[in-house]
Amino acid sequence: MSAIAQATDEPILLRHDEGGIAHLTLNRPNQFNSLSSEMLETLFATLDAIAAEPAVRVVVIGGAGKAFCAGHDLKEMRANHAKAFHQGLFRLCTKVMTRIVSMPQPVIARIHGIATAAGCQLVSMCDLAVAVESARFAVSGINVGLFCSTPSVGLARNMGRKEAFEMLVTGDFIDAHEAQRRGLVNRVVPIEGLDEEIGRLAASIIAKSPKAIAMGKEMFYRQIEMGMDAAYQYAGEVMACNMMTDDAVEGIDAFIAKRKPEYKGT
């Protein structure tokens, strides 16, 4: 396991690669893994580097200690009470969130404990999410006079508008099963089965063509923002290009021959 260091000797982000999976662990347990400027910078740099690593097929983001992520570091925000600082902080946070979407590998959120404010935003921007039964979710900025505007972007793209808006204006927590019902997480499991379930999900992805996964992920997010006609036109073009790849040829030939495909990522 490698440690990406912060200003002190304590690592701020842990990375462990195994079997095509890059496991990233937010490592500020005493601060409930809050997203300080340094954490965001380190997370962005790490995700950006992983995006160019074809050996990594899946990324898993989790948190150390008792929580997944409690959102932005409010103490840091109050200590830098200048509009320019906050503008820069939210631009940096946006870079992290959009890099998750734009990188070719699927990103899975591994959630235990709480995921609040920008931590809930992080869950919403990951491609997939697996939570333990005791996990809780909230966009709680409104409780301190701050509407969670940037978290609302991901939240509104995961669940119904009224469900998202209710969370934003009340700051109330929802439990893991309610988060699953609303579309914020994919799977809810007992805590002892968390890593096993993530392993199964990751293995299913890794068994597929990396080229098709990368093309499909990019297409999926682009078409969401389009009208139906434009989305179908774009999706059809991507699918035609996908059919021309070596992996698609191999996959179809393997299916016809009733054998396991050997994908090369081309």
C-alpha positions, 0 to 999 in steps of 0.5 A: 500500500502506497501513501500519498503524504500530506504536510505531516508524516500522516498520509492523507490518501492511501492507495492499494492496487490488487487484481486490476483494482485501485483502492483509494482510502481517504485518510483523515479519520479524526476529521471524518475524512473531510475534504480539505484543499489538500485532500482534494488536490491529492485525490484529483492528482491520483485519479488523474494519474490512474485514468492513464493507467490501463492496468487499473480497471476499477477504482474503489474510494473508501474512508478510514475510521468511522466515516466515509466522508463528512464533506468539506473541512468547515474549520479550514473554510472559516479560517479562510473567510475570503470569497476568492478562497471559497471560489477556488475550493469549489472549483477544485472540488468540481475538478475532482467530481468531474474527473471521476465521471470523465476517467475511463474506469468505473469508480465505486464508492465504498460507504460506511458510517456517514456520507454528508454534504460534499461526502454525499456529493462524492457518493453521487458522482461515483459511477457505482456505490455499495453501502453498509446497512448502517450507513447514513446520508445527508446534505446537511449544509443547510443546518449551518446556513449553507445550502449545499449547492454543488452537492445538489448537482450530483444529487439531482442526477441520481434521484427524483427532484422532490426527493433531492430537494427535500434532502437539501432544504431539510438537511435530514439524514436518510438510511442506506436502504432509503438511499438505495430506493432513491437511486443514490446507492446500488447495493446495501450489505451487512458490514462484514460483507462490504468488501466481498460485495464490492469484489463481486461487482468489480470482478464483473466489470473486469471480466468485460472488454475495457474498451467497451467499458471506457467507450460506454462510460463516456457515452453514458454521461454525455447522452444524459445531458442531450435531448432524446434525438441527439442522444440516440444519434450520438449513442448510435455512432458510438455503438457503431464505432464500438462494433469496429473494435477488436474487442467487439469482434473477439467477444462476438466470435467467442459467443458464437464459438461458446468460449470465453473471450480474450479481450485486449482492450483495443 
